[in-house]
Every structure is written in structure tokens, then in C-alpha cells.
Amino acid sequence: MTRDDIVQLILTERARQFNLPGREFDVTNSPNDWVAIIASYSLDCITRNHRKPDVHYYEESLVKAAAVILAALEHMDMMKKEGHFQ
């Protein structure tokens, strides 16, 4: 898979997330909220109880985490306005 393929997967996932119900509340997320969501997707795909993750599930989880990182970056201006940064 090429880098362009990976970026396209992330953009497709971001579009899917953007169209989900409740997305309008993203503007209220703090940096901690975004990190928690990213961590949730990242932790979902780790080895547990000596069971290795399925490669498809691992890729899917990483793409979802990357799309959430993109969402957080899209909301930086709002987080700045809300005073979440020094």
C-alpha cells in the first residue's frame, strides 16, 4: 500500500466520522478529550493476553486514530478560542 493509499483511507474515514450523528459536539472537545479518543482507538489494537491483533483490525484502528487526529487539528482554532492553550 502506498502513502497516497493510506492518506486516502484516512480521508475516507474522516469523511465517515464527519457524517456521524453527534459530530456537531466535536467543537466542545478539549485536548484531553481528543487524546482520549485517539488512545481508545490505539489501545484497541494492541496485543492482549498473548493474542496478537488481526492485521485488518489493526490497520482499521490506526486509520480511525489518524482520522481523529485530523479532526483534532481541524478543531484547533476552536480549542484556542475556548482557552485550552497558554
C-alpha positions in Angstrom: 0.0 0.0 0.0 1.4 3.4 -0.9 1.4 6.5 1.2 -1.3 8.0 -1.1 -3.4 4.9 -0.4 -3.0 5.4 3.3 -3.8 9.1 3.2 -6.9 8.3 1.1 -8.1 5.7 3.7 -7.6 8.4 6.5 -9.6 11.0 4.5 -12.4 8.5 3.7 -12.6 7.6 7.4 -12.6 11.3 8.4 -15.5 11.9 6.0 -17.3 8.9 7.6 -16.7 10.3 11.1 -17.8 13.8 10.0 -21.2 12.4 8.8 -21.9 10.5 12.0 -24.6 11.8 14.4 -23.2 13.8 17.3 -20.3 15.2 15.3 -21.7 18.7 15.9 -20.4 18.3 19.5 -16.8 17.9 18.4 -16.4 21.7 18.9 -16.8 21.2 22.6 -13.9 18.7 22.9 -10.9 19.7 24.8 -7.3 18.5 24.0 -7.8 15.8 26.7 -11.0 14.6 25.0 -9.2 14.3 21.7 -6.3 12.4 23.2 -8.7 10.0 25.0 -10.5 9.2 21.7 -7.2 8.7 19.9 -5.9 6.5 22.8 -9.1 4.4 22.7 -8.6 3.5 19.0 -4.9 3.0 19.5 -5.3 0.7 22.6 -8.0 -1.3 20.8 -5.4 -2.9 18.6 -2.6 -3.9 21.0 -1.7 -7.4 21.9 -3.6 -8.7 24.9 -3.5 -12.0 26.8 -0.8 -13.1 24.3 -3.3 -12.7 21.5 -2.0 -10.8 18.5 -4.3 -8.3 16.8 -5.8 -9.2 13.5 -3.9 -7.2 10.8 -7.1 -5.8 9.2 -8.4 -4.7 12.6 -5.0 -3.2 13.5 -5.0 -1.2 10.2 -8.6 -0.1 10.7 -7.9 1.1 14.3 -4.8 3.0 13.2 -6.7 4.7 10.3 -9.5 5.7 12.8 -7.0 7.1 15.2 -5.3 9.1 12.4 -8.7 10.4 11.3 -9.4 11.6 14.8 -6.0 13.3 14.9 -7.1 15.1 11.8 -10.3 16.1 13.4 -8.5 17.4 16.4 -6.3 19.5 14.1 -9.4 20.8 12.3 -10.7 22.0 15.7 -7.5 23.7 16.9 -9.0 27.2 16.3 -12.0 26.4 18.5 -9.8 25.0 21.2 -7.7 28.1 21.1 -10.8 30.3 21.4 -12.0 28.2 24.3 -8.8 28.9 26.2 -7.4 25.4 26.2 -3.9 26.5 25.5 -1.5 29.0 27.0 
